[in-house]
Amino acid sequence: MIGKNKLTNPKLLTLAISLLFLFTTISTVQGLPQHETYNRDEFDDWDWENGIPDISDVDVSDLDPNSAYPEDFDVGQFLSDNDNAYQQVWDPWVSKAAIHAVATTDDGDMMALAGGYLYDNQIHLYRWNLLEDRYDLVWEIGGGIFQSDVTSLAFADVDYNNLTEIIAGGEDGILYVFEQRHIYDPYTNMENQFDLVYKSPSRLGRIFDVIVYDVDQDFRQDIIVGTGDTVRWYEYDTHGNYPFGEDHFITFREVFTMKMPSQVTALGISDVNSNGLKEVATGLRNGEIHLLENDGETLWVNGEPYPIIQDNAYRDIWNSGNVVRRPISDMEGADLDGDGEMELMIAIQGQGAYILDTIDGTFGLFRVQREFQKWETNPVEIYPLDVYTDAMINSSSWFNNTELPSTQNVYWDGNNGSRFHEPLNYTRWGNFVIYPYSSYSVMNQRDQPDGDYMSQGRYTTFDATILSNWWGSAWAVYDWGNDEEAAGNGISSIPEMKVYVEDTTVPVNQINVSISADNIHYYNINSSYVKADPSGDFYTVEVDPTMGAADINFYRYFKFEVLSGKLKVDVFETTAWNNPIYDALSVETGFMTFKNEENPTPVGYIGTIDGAILAVTWDSVERKYVVRWDSWTDERWKLKTNIFDLETVKHTGRFPGWIDKGTISDTLDLTGLLPDGGVVASWTAENFYNSRNENFLEYVVISTKGTIYVYQQTSPYSVPIYNDKLTKMLFGEKGDPVGDGSIFRTVGPTSSYGVRTWVNWMNTNGNKYFTMSILPIDVSVVSENIYNDKFDPYSNGFMLYLGGWDGSLGNLDQGDSSTVARGQVDISIWYMVTDTSVVTSIDPLIEDSCDAYSLPVCSYFNPLRQTNNFNTFYASASADPTIATLSTQELTGQMWGTFSASTWMPKVSVADFIGNAHNDYIVTNGKITLLEAQFGFGQTQSQPQEFIWGDSLPQQAFILTQADPILSEFNFVVKGGYFDEINDNSKGRHWSNANPVDFDGDGDMDLVLGFATYSNQFFGFDKVTFGATYWENQGSREVPKWVERPLMMTNTDPDSGFRAQNFTDPIFV
């Protein structure tokens, strides 16, 4: 069961992908000159097929040209009789062209795609289709203009004439600008057509990236182009008279250039130092990243920057040096950690993804790494991965024919003061598995229980106070382990290695650390990068500068040496390991709503070589960026091809997604027997008893034995708890609030009139199974002054619909006979009465004590009374006990036939399907039917009126006048045929409940339908299987077109997948 699911509309990511190609070789035969004509009859000894002699079975002697062909026979002339007719059957470049660049307008209305690879030298323009919620191809731009691949695109309005421009750069080194022909032209489609208005007069150098941004804030947008090894700035100069003349052109001025030490491969906009002077982030082929900041000044007033910007002037304020050593493929700036400052997301081919940020006032490149997977760190595995050293290794070597020791002056202190020289051999004990061999410093001693083999406080001692044959220092070489290599985090101010010790009394200048990737070449870390933590519990070691100088991406081994003194080491730990996003190819920034979170989180998206998408967020506790979501790991989804570009589109798709919020399906197990021995027949969830102005749900469950149970939550996502007092007050024990089994309750101190009870309706209606829906009443059409405001729909407006079914399968041949439907299946209507002023009674007209319940508000569901085909919330001076039902209150009489064909318990839900701002009623009883509610005040049967629904014939009903404010009419009309497509395609499924929500945001209602299937001829709960599916209205409110999309229920996240969790009876709240 599902109590609540969080619906999200994640932003649609547009992916630029490369596809594989197939090639064919085409052989051609050159035609020879024509001379004489030969008669084929001369060669009848040959077998001919399609004009070619078959010589497969001919003897070699027969191949003598003198015997087969005359000397003067011209083969070319003979073959000239066959037509040289060839036709193209497939062109790989047309069908499989690659997309390298994607750009969208700020509002997401336009999207441009461009690629290349020999043939597809065009820009493909798409526009958002509001009716179909998709992008449609509307124009092809640049045909016959581009002579090479288009590698970069941008949208802008650089001349501020409200006509959109597309700026393109490519392999040919030419900058192109195309402008829109018209803003809106529904007749000629000119708003989707673009003219070439600018082409750079010369080749600028290969253009990898183009961005448009007013960096110097002079109200002229800058076109910034990476051309070869130079960054160029262009600004709009002038344009023609178009659209008032035929001269459609724009001219630009080159206003600034800056030469780079390598070819420019990526550009981005950032303000990493948050001084208000924007930077043009420039990524190079050699791996360097440069920040080109406006050459202005910043005044700081009360901690806020006030930039004084210089027009068209820039300076290089920072570069990454040798931290990155591979080409930069993509960059994007945004506030990723929520601190109000703009960071820079970077993709680096073959080295991973980085984020440029300021930490403690200095620039730093955060290296993004994948976490170890759960299966990799599972302690029951043979060799689980961890962040601790695996072993103190035997590093023996020879020098001058003398074997050097494996360690020096390093000991493990055992029991009773015993001392053992390390490294130690070990014996597997219990569940501890250490690979490949280890000293006892592999795990954090402080977390281990006391014991002889690994007791708390047993340290490895580096004792440099002992003189040795070689020198007095103490040292050992450690191995992090295979697949556990350590790495840097990219930030020199956040150290990666922690050395936990008994205390930090040894000065850092007496500690020497060197690292190695291969256990051959070691690189010493300057002692300035070793620091003692103020807590006295550990030292930190920063490895990034040394790794950069050594040109290594990771280190598996390190030598730890104490030059003087004695140091007791507990464990070595790394916070960065060699598991980068090596396959990162593109980046984008945006927002994402994660599981168990209400608000979207800023994220950096990474597109990979194999087509997976990752989402990266800031971890404020660990002070690092982490992979929060992986489309392959979490959803088993990827494109299986390169993602060259990513764009966040400001439109939502048609398909809803699900996030598990921790609901009744997880916390309240009702799958077994209930206290009365039955199982759940029906349930509903609504916040109807809102006595504390809280937003916690009440869950009402009906068992197959007819017992009602009320569960309440006390806090968000808490386990619903059975509330015995609330159950008795609202519904009584088995529907009898008085507890004496009486059919009627006494009304008033002297009156003999009665009001029917639940127990009476449920026990006398001949039904076996019951359903319940508690729904808010349509407050826009109900009067507030019903019985002296005791029924106030604005604060207590809830109706309860109790459905009953005897389990008999429906027979469509029974037509609309009311005698068949009555007693077998129907839905009774009840309304909620709440009295907040009188705490000693449930209802001022009903003498039932409320003291025993000890609840802050007295409430009860009273039956809606039927009177002469009309009904009242209160019937003054009337003893008619007939309860209003959907059958009695449906004005056309069609519900009798609908209910007579029931194949499942009837149930009600509400939503505005028709679009008149009032709720319509959806009934599921194996089929699904739409009804529109009719409200009015007072009653008369003397004045009939005609009404028409859709294409239906006029039908007779009654005029609803306000004759008596105490009486209120509540009636329905069937809107036939609305769900015919759903009913006609049920495929043996019996619709059990309906959840109407506008999932796709197109203005009409969609449906998630629960269903039951069974094969026996008489219903039984032990014979039924359940499920749920999604139906989308791809038409309109007036003329729906229902299309089933069952894949929505198969979310690949196992925590929220309907099918994976066997969610079968969903209710949306």
C-alpha positions, 0 to 999 in steps of 0.5 A: 500500500502507498500512503504518500508519494512525492511527485517531482518533475525533474528538469529535462536534460538534453544530451548531445551524443555521438553514435556509431557508424557503419561504412561500406565500400562501393566498387565501380566498373569503368566503361570501355569505348564502344566499337562493333556490336556482337551477337550473343548467339555466337556464345550459346555454349555458355550458360548465361545469367543476368548477362554474364557467362557462368564459367564456374564449371568450365574446364581450364582449356575452355578458358582459352580466349581463342576458343571462347572469344574471337581475338577481335572481341571487345569485352568493353563493347559487349558489357556496354549493353548493360546499363551502368545504373547505380543508386544510393541505398544508405548514407551513414552520415545522414542517419548517424550524424553526431551531435557535438553542441547543444544550446537553448534560449533562457526560457527553453523555447528554442533548442539548437543542435549541431554536429558534423562528421563529413555530412551533417554540417547544419544547425538543427533548430527545435521549438517547444510544442506546448500542446504535445510537451515536446521539442519539434524540429522546425528549421535547418540552418547553415546548409551550404554555408558550413564547410566543416564541423560545428563545435559550439553554439550560443543563443543571444540578442546581441543587437537588442532588436528582439530578434534572436541570434544563433552564434556558431563556431567550428573547425574551419575557424570562422565565426558565424551569426544567424538572426531570426527573420521574424518574431511571430508569423503563424502563416509563413513560419518566418519566426523559425527561419534564420538568415546569415548576418555575419561571417568573420572575414578570415579564419580565426583558428579552430573554434572549440567554444563560444559563449555570450555574456556581458562580462564588463556590464556595459549593456553590450553583450560580449561574444567570447570565442576561443580561437586556437591559442587566443581568447577574443571578445566581440561586441555589436557595432551596427546592423542593417534596416531589417525588417524595414529593409532588405539589408539584413546584416550585423557587424561586430568589433573585436574589442579585446584579445588575450593569448594563452599558453596552449590551445583554448578548448573550453570557456565559462563564466564565473566569479569564484572570488566573489568580488563582483568582477566576472571572470572568463574561465578558460580551459586549455589543451595542456590542462591549465585553467585560467581566470581572465577577470575584468581589469577593474577594482572592487570596493568593499562596503560592510562586507559587500563588493561594489565593483568598478568595472573597466570597459573591455579590459581583462587580466589573468588573475589565476591559473591551475598550474600542473594540477590538471594535465589533460585537455579541458573539455567543458566548463560551467559556472554556478553556485553549487554549495549554496554559499552565494558564490559562483563556483566552476564545474569542469570536465577533463578528458581522462582525468575526471571532474573538478570544481573550482572554488574558494576555500579559506580565501584561496582558489582550489580545484576540488577533485570529484571522486566516486564513493566505494560501492556497498558491495565493495565495502561489504565486510563479509567479502573476502577483500573489502575496500576501505580507506585505511592502509592494508599493510606495512610491507616488506621493503627489503632491498640491497645496498653495497651487497648488504640487505637493507632492513624492511623497517627500522625501529618500528614495533608493536607492543603486546601484552605484559610489555612484550614488543614485536618488531614489525611487519608482523605475520598474521593469522586470520581470526574471526571475520577480520580479513586483511589483504595481502598481509598486514601489521596491526595498524590496518584498522582504527584501534580506537573502534575495536573491542579489547582483545589479545589480537587487536585491543584498544590502545595497542599502537604501532610505535615508531621509536627513533630513540633507539640507535641502530646499525644504520641511523636512529630514525624509525620508518616503515613503508605502507601499502593502501592496497590494490584498488584502494590507491590514495589520491589528492583532492585537488585542494592544497588547503584541505589535507587528504591523509590523517595519521591517528596517534596517541598524541602529537608531541613529535614536532612536524619537522621531525616527521618525513613522508614520501609517496610512490605510485609504483614502490620504486620512485618515491617523492618527498613531501615538504614538512610544511604540508604536515600539520598537527591537529589542535585536538592532539589526536592526529597529524594531517598530510597534504599530498596535492602539491607533491603529486602535481610536481611528480606528475602522478594521479595517485599513490599506492605506497608511502614511507612514514618516518620519524626522525627523532622521538617516539610516536605511537601510531594508531591508523593511517586514513585517506579522505581521497582515493583513486576513483575519479570520474575518468569518463567525464566529458561534459558538465552542466549545473542545475537543481535536483530534488533528492529522496527524503528532501522537500526542496531542490538542491543545487547540483553539478551534472556530469555527462560521461563517455558511456552515456551515464549522468552523475549529479554532484553536491557539496558535503559541508561536513566532509568539506568536499564535493560528492557524487549524490546520484548516478544514473547507472548505479541508482537507476540502471540507465545510460545512453551507451554513447558519448555525451558531448554536451549537456543543457538544462531545459526549462520545461518539464516532460510528460512523465512523472517520477517518484521519490520514496518519502518514508510512508505507510508502505514502509512503516505500517505493515497491514499485509497480514491479518488485522485484529478481527481476523480479516485482511485489508479490503479498503483504506483511505488517507486524509487529514480530516480530523485536524483538531490541532491545525496539523498536517498529519494524515488519518488512515482509515482501514476497513477489513474484510470482516467489516471492522473499521480502524483509524490510524494517526501520525504524530509527526511527519513520516512517523509510523501511523499508530492505531487510535482506539478513541478516535475510532470509537468516536468517529465510527463506533465499534463496528459502526455503532457509536452508542455501543448498544447495537441499536439501529437508530440513535435518539435525536433530541431529548424528547424526539423519537426521530432517529438517524441511521448508524453505520452498523445498521447500514453495513449489516442490513444492506446485504453486502460483504465487502466495503470501501471508504473514501473521505474527501473534501466537499466542494466548498465553492458550491455549498452554503455556510449557513446549513443548520446554524453553521454547525456544518461549516464546509470551509473548516470541516468540509469532508464527505464520506462515501461508504461503498458496499458490494456483496461479491457477486460478479456483475451482469451487463444484461441486467440493464438498469434494473434498480432491483438488481443493484439495490442491496448488491452494490451502492455507495452511501453518502455521509457528512462530517459534523464537528462541534468545537463549542460543546465538549460533552456531546458529539452533536447538539441534536444527538445525546451521546456523551463525548467525555469518554473519548477525551478528545479535543474536538467532537466529530461524527459522520452523519448520513446524508438523508434522502427525501423524495429523490432529494437529500438534506444534511439535516431533515427538520421534523422528518423521520425518513431514515433513507440514506442518500446513495450515488444511485438515488442521487444520480438524476438520469438513473444510469447508476443503477445499470452501472452498479449492476455490472460491478466486478469490484467494490465501488469507490469514489474519488474527486477532481475537476475533469470538466474544467468548471472549477467544481469537483467531478466524481469518479467511480470505480467498480471494475469499470470507471465512470465520471459523474458531475455533482449538482448542488443547490438549496431548497427543492421542488419537483414542479419545474423540470429543466433540460441539460446536456453533457457533451454529445449526449441527448438532452435529459430531464432534471429538476430546477434547484431553487433556494426555498429553505436555507436549512435544506441542501440538495446534492445530486449527480449526473453521469457523463457517459463515454468519458472513460470508454478507452480505459474501459475498453482496454482493461484487458481483464483488469478490474479498476479498483480505485482512481487517483486523478492528478495533472501529472504532465502539467498540461491542464487536464487530469491524468489517472493512476488506476489501481486494479485487481485481477481474478479468474474465479466466477465468484470473488474471493480475496484469496484469489486476487492479484493487484496492481496499478497503472498510469493513464495519460490524457493526451487529448483535452478536457472536452475530448479526452484521449486516454493512452496507457503508459504502464512504465511509469509504475516501474521506476528503476529505483527499487525504493520507489518502484511500484512494481519492485515494492508491489505497491498495488492500491495507491492513494495520492494525498 
